[in-house]
Amino acid sequence: MQHILVYADSLSWGIIPTTRQRLPFAQRWPGVMELALVASGRPVRVIEDCLNGRRTVWDDPFKPGRNGLVGLAQRIEIHSPLDAVVLLLGTNDFQSMHGHNAWHSAQGIAALIAAIRQAPIEPGMPVPPILVVAPPAIATPKGPIAPKFAGAESRCVGLAAAYRQVCSEAGCQFLDAGEFVHSSRVDGVHLDLEQHLVLGQTVARFVEPLLGNDPG
């Protein structure tokens, strides 16, 4: 059995746009990925660590615990040995209470990569390969979350390119989700069901080479 940690936010938690409801495991993209890999002959288990509102490295002034850097090394230690880690974060870096741009968020991703690689895992356990997934561009925010994400569609411009550069420098794999899916037609930020299904299949293709030749 191989283990993949998905460290992410509400786009991966599976929130249903404009609601506080959650898609079932088989419909949110980490579950779709697991099912696709199992169907291909790989006995894998996806560990979901997806927190609504999580940033890369910043605090939420209204809700505690949303800084993605805090405790990440310990999560790697808890779940080791891991065969891969998938990072899909950044959307919440552009909430209206922040003044961040794509470069800032990319530096946040770089800090997360470093924390994973420096985690105090037990001797002999592997440092897991990392797949960084850039979220699709934010469209015009709509509905109840519109004030929270006001202006985010402008501040997030260039995010995928900035992530790609960081991943090139860090020597880890990169996937631009925006090449395959788009943000929700309903709220402009999250993923609709159809996008989860496409993204799960896509990430499965990108992560499978990281798992090596041993099917586990």
C-alpha positions, 0 to 999 in steps of 0.5 A, spaced: 500 500 500 502 506 497 500 513 501 499 520 498 498 526 502 494 531 499 495 538 503 490 543 500 484 547 502 477 548 500 478 546 493 480 539 495 476 539 501 470 539 496 466 544 498 460 545 494 460 552 491 455 557 495 454 552 500 457 549 506 456 542 504 461 537 501 462 533 496 462 525 497 469 522 497 468 519 490 466 525 487 472 530 490 478 530 486 483 526 491 478 521 491 477 521 484 485 520 484 485 514 489 480 511 485 483 512 478 490 509 481 487 503 484 483 502 477 490 502 474 493 497 479 496 501 484 493 499 491 494 507 494 491 510 500 490 518 499 490 522 506 486 528 505 489 534 509 484 539 506 482 545 510 477 551 508 481 557 508 488 555 508 493 559 506 500 557 504 504 561 509 499 566 512 494 567 518 487 568 517 486 574 521 479 572 523 480 564 524 485 560 527 490 555 524 489 557 517 497 558 516 499 552 512 506 552 514 505 551 521 505 544 523 506 541 516 513 538 518 509 534 523 504 532 519 509 529 514 512 526 520 505 523 523 504 520 516 510 517 514 512 513 510 509 517 504 510 515 497 508 522 495 505 529 497 501 533 493 500 541 494 494 545 492 494 551 495 494 559 494 487 561 492 486 563 499 492 568 499 488 572 495 483 574 500 481 581 500 484 582 507 491 580 504 495 584 499 499 579 496 500 577 488 503 571 485 510 572 487 508 572 494 504 566 494 510 562 490 514 564 495 509 561 500 509 554 496 517 554 496 517 555 504 512 549 504 516 545 499 522 546 504 518 544 510 516 537 507 523 536 505 526 538 512 521 534 516 524 530 522 521 523 519 524 517 522 531 515 520 531 511 513 524 513 511 524 516 504 523 524 503 517 524 499 517 527 492 512 533 491 507 535 486 505 542 486 498 543 483 497 551 481 490 552 482 486 555 476 485 562 476 480 566 480 474 568 476 469 574 478 467 572 485 460 571 486 455 570 492 456 570 499 464 569 498 464 575 493 467 580 499 472 575 502 475 575 495 474 582 492 479 583 487 482 576 487 482 575 480 487 581 479 491 579 484 492 572 482 494 573 475 501 570 473 500 565 479 501 558 475 508 561 472 510 563 478 509 556 481 512 553 475 519 557 476 519 555 484 518 548 482 523 548 477 528 551 482 526 546 487 526 540 483 519 538 484 514 536 479 509 541 477 502 541 474 498 547 472 490 545 474 488 551 469 490 548 463 485 542 465 479 545 469 476 552 471 474 555 477 466 554 478 461 558 474 457 559 480 462 562 485 468 564 481 473 561 486 472 553 488 471 547 483 464 545 480 463 537 480 465 536 473 472 540 475 473 535 480 472 529 476 477 532 471 482 534 476 482 528 479 484 524 473 489 529 471 493 529 478 492 521 478 496 521 471 501 526 474 502 523 480 503 516 478 510 516 475 512 519 482 510 513 485 516 508 482 515 502 479 513 498 485 505 498 485 506 497 493 
